[in-house]
């Protein structure tokens, strides 16, 4: 029982002191409203057949709001957000047999899951629902055009539907609603791309005589209305943020692993702590979902837990499952099914399981490490609690600055959301390729505008892009190129790499292009379902890595060399500036890290093509007197982590580099997503906070919570790295 | 700002430069009868008509092989039969901006076909035409149609290495085209014409298209009726 585990933890002197914050979040009673009498009686009957005789207050609010304007619903996970759009959409579809709706989900898995639920709801209503994505077999594609509700993703809309809109003429002519689910995922570069796809959608719909209403749902972020206005391109958006759904009472605990070595600021490994606490939950029969921050951590945790259970004579393979992107779809479906059926005791997952995939509720959710943002933390926490039973959310902090900040300031988790999702659809690097795509879809008429551009600017862009012919002020596509195929929506998302079993020839997993050099270089150890594979050969052009299962006691960690070239300075306030940069990241080698102890047990060299992006950066020029080899890199470490907190982005969205007496913080997303400019504006705060972080840390020489993990001191070290970083930052702050 | 570079643009520029160096550019209205949308080229050749009520042969030349909204037809070859001859009218588009009258003229010529005869039209020309009519806000046209590609392939499967029109023409009709414009260069020819106003590249496309129309008509008579 969950209560027993909590009681035991509170009584255990090795655990209780590390539970730095424990809050009881009261359950909430439902606020209900009657089904509006104007609702189509067939829909009311279908809802009643599923036990829905009254609606939550936010669902009826959404229904009346969409009559007048576009709507974004930002209520917690599992509050019945989907019905906020299903009800108005189905009502309209039942009343008008020509009406159609387009549902956009950020991932294919989510689309399939939601469609399965929707099909149950519309059974007997005579409303055809279809999924159209890269996995839709050829013979179903034509039939999808007849669907009344079409579920797809922004990528497919971009490259598979809009460029072929004449074939979808009947669909677009009837298009009454566009639903954008999980709107908060449309931020950064993906958000900018998706926003431009929606601009193109509005343009194509207008051609076919339709002007659809937009309904979006979002996690609870700080600016759902602003994000919706930007991404949906809507002038007038109503935000519905007050949930009428009931909530189970939850205990929200933060566990900060104990300091083992105060001199080094070393804490117990958060993965080891996660393993211990999760083991307690498994032993008590509590259904537990562990969210790890990376695919790698998933693999490591699955292995730790299974080893631990096996050692006690329990079948670890049976009790613990892994779930992450890169697993083949069948395997993921199987885990989802087991979760729904309550067959598995513990699943360790990445964010792949975070996005609204319906797996029912669990008794406990363990967050192994800060998930990167408050919205993600609550999204994952929303998995805890089934049918009103008390539930547990446990955050296990790691020794990184963001985690330590949250452990010290739990108010940050529970107060008003300070997180603002940002995206910049007007960024020219994103806008121009989409103008090409739009020109392919429909000629640009004389005086036509696109996005933020006025007619003259639009004309200037159209004159500059290839493949168009101008006649009488209009621009026509005249080439055999297919621009949507050249424009990836999710940044530089080249094709995935396949991880292939060298002996059996079977594809074991897929790895994103961006991560390929880091994870699949030759001799890399690639963990999968707690087994370790070594990369024998990487076929870069063929996008394949051939691997063999090995029995070793280490994993590998890639060493990356980064070079930054400033292309254009946009704003300057010496010694700080921000602007456009070209970044070349190259994996030059790797470290071998021993499992469990994390000792460094060897090195290797790697030679692979570089990963190059054009993006935006903020940079700081240092005085000659500030310069000290290591201090610069150490100061950059502290700056990067404070920056992630200041702009409330995922740590992975920002990267740092040093060179030529300069520290760069750059947006890791090609084209940039608005982070660098905000960091430039907050530069004094940024440097000041980083300086305090370095000055105040309790460690002696420097630690992962301030300036990063250190090698043992060289003989005769004069200035510890932490002090060097503080000196650099102090010098910088004085000149800002 | 980085724009995608496209290799055949270089090719196009080279061709344009080449043509501009030559003297004697030819205007479109000098190669065919001028019309609202461009020009019509007409040729007549002795040929027995297929034994069908009102056969009309159609073959489109397009700016690409894709079937998306950005592919347009710039030349339409229409073959009709009279007194032991085929008359091939070729509608040539002078600018994408005049597509609507071009399509309207084309629809007028094929509306009463019984059947409309194509080679691979089921997969390419007819869906493309449907798209273009939609884009131009013209009503769709759907006369009965025969796609010769499949009966021809069935009839000569054992005699030919592949089912392409050129191959059938060579093995079945015993004709080999000299100096035929490779089909993949048709889009380049149209772009060159738009960029330079010189209609000579289009004349080569028209020659190619006419040969396709006639070969399709003959295969139709041999394999369908």
HADDOCK unambig.tbl for C-alpha pairs under 7 A between the chains (distance, minus, plus):
assign (segid A and resid 163 and name CA) (segid B and resid 68 and name CA) 5.40 0.50 0.50
assign (segid A and resid 163 and name CA) (segid B and resid 69 and name CA) 5.65 0.50 0.50
assign (segid A and resid 164 and name CA) (segid B and resid 68 and name CA) 4.55 0.50 0.50
assign (segid A and resid 164 and name CA) (segid B and resid 69 and name CA) 5.46 0.50 0.50
assign (segid A and resid 165 and name CA) (segid B and resid 69 and name CA) 6.73 0.50 0.50
assign (segid A and resid 166 and name CA) (segid B and resid 69 and name CA) 6.53 0.50 0.50
assign (segid A and resid 166 and name CA) (segid B and resid 131 and name CA) 5.25 0.50 0.50
assign (segid A and resid 166 and name CA) (segid B and resid 134 and name CA) 6.14 0.50 0.50
assign (segid A and resid 166 and name CA) (segid B and resid 135 and name CA) 6.84 0.50 0.50
assign (segid A and resid 167 and name CA) (segid B and resid 131 and name CA) 6.79 0.50 0.50
assign (segid A and resid 428 and name CA) (segid B and resid 1 and name CA) 6.93 0.50 0.50
assign (segid A and resid 429 and name CA) (segid B and resid 1 and name CA) 5.52 0.50 0.50
assign (segid A and resid 429 and name CA) (segid B and resid 2 and name CA) 6.98 0.50 0.50
assign (segid A and resid 440 and name CA) (segid B and resid 69 and name CA) 6.43 0.50 0.50
assign (segid A and resid 440 and name CA) (segid B and resid 70 and name CA) 4.51 0.50 0.50
assign (segid A and resid 441 and name CA) (segid B and resid 69 and name CA) 5.19 0.50 0.50
assign (segid A and resid 441 and name CA) (segid B and resid 70 and name CA) 5.83 0.50 0.50
assign (segid A and resid 471 and name CA) (segid B and resid 97 and name CA) 6.40 0.50 0.50
assign (segid A and resid 476 and name CA) (segid B and resid 96 and name CA) 6.41 0.50 0.50
assign (segid A and resid 477 and name CA) (segid B and resid 70 and name CA) 5.79 0.50 0.50
assign (segid A and resid 478 and name CA) (segid B and resid 63 and name CA) 6.11 0.50 0.50
assign (segid A and resid 478 and name CA) (segid B and resid 191 and name CA) 6.89 0.50 0.50
assign (segid A and resid 479 and name CA) (segid B and resid 63 and name CA) 5.78 0.50 0.50
assign (segid A and resid 479 and name CA) (segid B and resid 64 and name CA) 6.69 0.50 0.50
assign (segid A and resid 479 and name CA) (segid B and resid 187 and name CA) 6.93 0.50 0.50
assign (segid A and resid 480 and name CA) (segid B and resid 63 and name CA) 5.64 0.50 0.50
assign (segid A and resid 480 and name CA) (segid B and resid 64 and name CA) 4.17 0.50 0.50
assign (segid A and resid 480 and name CA) (segid B and resid 65 and name CA) 6.95 0.50 0.50
assign (segid A and resid 480 and name CA) (segid B and resid 71 and name CA) 6.88 0.50 0.50
assign (segid A and resid 480 and name CA) (segid B and resid 187 and name CA) 6.99 0.50 0.50
